[in-house]
């Protein structure tokens, strides 16, 4: 059986799925960290540190920015 070339419509649909998946991954990172912080534990390590929350927010921003540039370089965005 011969392989048929992918039609333009199928290729465009695949590109749209890649873009949606990339944005979902970017938005998942801060959502995950935010939900853990939202559980209101009594003994969280960052509660005893002065810069615990700013560090967590900075880490979320770093992860999101890194994912954005990775997906942009791979031409998913």
C-alpha atoms as a printed R data frame, in Angstrom:
   type eleno elety resid chain resno      x      y      z
1  ATOM     1    CA   UNK     A     1  0.000  0.000  0.000
2  ATOM     2    CA   UNK     A     2  1.398  3.360 -0.977
3  ATOM     3    CA   UNK     A     3  1.479  6.233  1.426
4  ATOM     4    CA   UNK     A     4 -0.500  9.211  0.270
5  ATOM     5    CA   UNK     A     5  0.755 12.706  0.915
6  ATOM     6    CA   UNK     A     6 -0.930 14.594  3.711
7  ATOM     7    CA   UNK     A     7 -3.497 17.026  2.450
8  ATOM     8    CA   UNK     A     8 -3.272 20.702  3.306
9  ATOM     9    CA   UNK     A     9 -6.345 20.469  5.531
10 ATOM    10    CA   UNK     A    10 -4.891 17.615  7.564
11 ATOM    11    CA   UNK     A    11 -1.587 19.426  7.936
12 ATOM    12    CA   UNK     A    12 -3.322 22.616  9.092
13 ATOM    13    CA   UNK     A    13 -5.373 20.636 11.599
14 ATOM    14    CA   UNK     A    14 -2.213 19.018 12.947
15 ATOM    15    CA   UNK     A    15 -0.592 22.444 13.322
16 ATOM    16    CA   UNK     A    16 -3.626 23.710 15.241
17 ATOM    17    CA   UNK     A    17 -3.471 20.712 17.575
18 ATOM    18    CA   UNK     A    18  0.242 21.381 18.192
19 ATOM    19    CA   UNK     A    19 -0.471 25.023 19.059
20 ATOM    20    CA   UNK     A    20 -3.311 24.152 21.412
21 ATOM    21    CA   UNK     A    21 -1.202 21.473 23.097
22 ATOM    22    CA   UNK     A    22  1.734 23.843 23.511
23 ATOM    23    CA   UNK     A    23 -0.418 26.547 25.123
24 ATOM    24    CA   UNK     A    24 -2.034 23.942 27.372
25 ATOM    25    CA   UNK     A    25  1.410 22.813 28.557
26 ATOM    26    CA   UNK     A    26  2.493 26.405 29.185
27 ATOM    27    CA   UNK     A    27 -0.635 27.142 31.228
28 ATOM    28    CA   UNK     A    28 -0.448 23.825 33.100
29 ATOM    29    CA   UNK     A    29  2.823 24.651 34.902
30 ATOM    30    CA   UNK     A    30  1.591 27.629 36.956
31 ATOM    31    CA   UNK     A    31 -1.765 25.932 37.471
32 ATOM    32    CA   UNK     A    32 -0.052 22.936 39.048
33 ATOM    33    CA   UNK     A    33  2.052 25.036 41.401
34 ATOM    34    CA   UNK     A    34 -0.898 27.295 42.227
35 ATOM    35    CA   UNK     A    35 -3.115 24.378 43.157
36 ATOM    36    CA   UNK     A    36 -0.473 23.011 45.500
37 ATOM    37    CA   UNK     A    37 -0.168 26.408 47.186
38 ATOM    38    CA   UNK     A    38 -3.944 26.662 47.350
39 ATOM    39    CA   UNK     A    39 -4.201 23.603 49.577
40 ATOM    40    CA   UNK     A    40 -3.305 25.746 52.618
41 ATOM    41    CA   UNK     A    41 -0.943 23.344 54.351
42 ATOM    42    CA   UNK     A    42  0.251 24.372 57.794
43 ATOM    43    CA   UNK     A    43  3.834 23.208 57.376
44 ATOM    44    CA   UNK     A    44  5.021 24.431 53.998
45 ATOM    45    CA   UNK     A    45  8.749 25.195 53.667
46 ATOM    46    CA   UNK     A    46  8.207 28.612 52.071
47 ATOM    47    CA   UNK     A    47  6.138 29.873 55.009
48 ATOM    48    CA   UNK     A    48  9.311 30.102 57.106
49 ATOM    49    CA   UNK     A    49 11.316 31.832 54.390
50 ATOM    50    CA   UNK     A    50 11.077 35.506 53.564
51 ATOM    51    CA   UNK     A    51 11.201 35.048 49.802
52 ATOM    52    CA   UNK     A    52  9.355 31.736 49.527
53 ATOM    53    CA   UNK     A    53  6.364 32.966 47.557
54 ATOM    54    CA   UNK     A    54  8.295 35.348 45.265
55 ATOM    55    CA   UNK     A    55 10.655 32.446 44.515
56 ATOM    56    CA   UNK     A    56  7.705 30.210 43.599
57 ATOM    57    CA   UNK     A    57  6.196 32.885 41.357
58 ATOM    58    CA   UNK     A    58  9.572 33.476 39.715
59 ATOM    59    CA   UNK     A    59  9.980 29.743 39.178
60 ATOM    60    CA   UNK     A    60  6.542 29.565 37.540
61 ATOM    61    CA   UNK     A    61  7.460 32.480 35.270
62 ATOM    62    CA   UNK     A    62 10.777 30.837 34.379
63 ATOM    63    CA   UNK     A    63  9.120 27.521 33.515
64 ATOM    64    CA   UNK     A    64  6.425 29.208 31.400
65 ATOM    65    CA   UNK     A    65  8.973 31.354 29.575
66 ATOM    66    CA   UNK     A    66 11.215 28.362 28.950
67 ATOM    67    CA   UNK     A    67  8.322 26.315 27.592
68 ATOM    68    CA   UNK     A    68  7.271 29.211 25.365
69 ATOM    69    CA   UNK     A    69 10.721 29.523 23.800
70 ATOM    70    CA   UNK     A    70 11.100 25.752 23.424
71 ATOM    71    CA   UNK     A    71  7.787 25.469 21.615
72 ATOM    72    CA   UNK     A    72  8.521 28.574 19.547
73 ATOM    73    CA   UNK     A    73 11.879 27.133 18.461
74 ATOM    74    CA   UNK     A    74 10.223 23.854 17.469
75 ATOM    75    CA   UNK     A    75  7.683 25.895 15.467
76 ATOM    76    CA   UNK     A    76  4.696 24.771 17.547
77 ATOM    77    CA   UNK     A    77  3.712 28.369 18.257
